[in-house]
Amino acid sequence: MAARHVRKGDQVMITAGSHKGQVGEISRVLVKRDRVIVKGINLQTKHVKPNRLVPQGSIITKEASIHISNVSPVVDGMPTRVRFQINSDGSKDRVAVRDGRVLGQISPPKKK
């Protein structure tokens, strides 16, 4: 599995599409489909037919996924690209290109 530039819980900015410029938190990463779900962004409504459980029917709103290439982590209110840095103990970190801040650790140190 390749390392991703975003993870669950990251604050991200949408960089392309109809929601460009909006900021939200990632609630899920769909690894096999290369997509992410961002809280409160890309909302879609669905009409549910009446059934035994919901006799009157309803309209539900839920977040749809966004392709992972259309989101970037946010540092100081601005989107940033991500580099991967391997430390001397063998662990791998995500580092913001904008200011060099460590965004999070990808893998734990390697055991010898």
N, C-alpha and C positions, 0 to 999 in steps of 0.2 A: 504494500500500500504506500503510495506516495504521500509526502507531507503536504498538507494544505496550508494556504496562507491565512485562513480564518478557522476559528473553532467555536464550539458552543459557548455562549456567554459573552462573546466579543461584541463591542460596539462597532457597528459598520455603517458606512455611507453607501447608498446606491449610486453607482457611477454611470449607469445607462438605463434607458427605458423610460416609461411614463412616470416612474417614481424617483427619477434622478434628483439627487441632492438631499433626499430624506435620510435621517439617521435612526437606527433602531438596534435592538439587541438580537443576536442569533439565538433562536430557541431549538433548532434542530439542524443537523447537517446530514443530507441524504448522499452518502458516499458513493453508492453505485451509480447514481444519476447525476453526480456533480452539481447538486443544487442545495440551496439553503432556504430555511424558513425564518423570516425576520418578524419579530413581534410587532403587530400593528401596521404592517406595510404589505401591499399587494393583496388587499382584502377582496374576497369574492363572495357573492351571495348565492345561495342555493335554495330553491323552493323544494320543500319536502312534501310529498303527497300524504294525505291522511292514511293512517294505518291503525292497527290495534293499539300500539303504544302511544301514538300521537293522533287521537281521533280527529282533531281539528286541522291537522297539517301545520306547517310553520315555514318560516324563512330563516335560514341560519347563515351566519357570516363567519368565514374562516380565512386564515392566511394561506395563500398559495405560494408555491416555491419560486425562487429566483435563481437563475444560473449563477454559479459560484464566481464566474469571471466578471459579473456585473456588480460585485460588492468589494469594498476595500476597508480595512481597519481604519478607525479614526484616531488620530493623535492631535491633541490641541484643536479640535474642531475641523481638522482638515484630513482628507483621505491620504493614505500612504501606501506605498508598495512595501513588500516584505522580503527580507533576506533571511537565509538560514545560516546560522553560525555554529560550528562544531567546537565545543570547548575542549580544554586539555584533558578533562576526565572522561571524554567520550559522549557527553550529553549534547543534545542539539537544542538550540534556542531559536525562536522567531524574533527578528530584530527589525524595527521600523526604519525604513530608508530615510525618512524625513528628519529624524533627530537622533537615531541610534539607540532609542529606548528598547529594552527587552520587553516583548509583548507576552511571552510565555514560553515555557519549556515544552519541547516536543517529545523527547525521549529521556529517560533517566540515565544516569551514568552507567557505563558498561562495567560489569563485574570481571575481575581477573582471576 
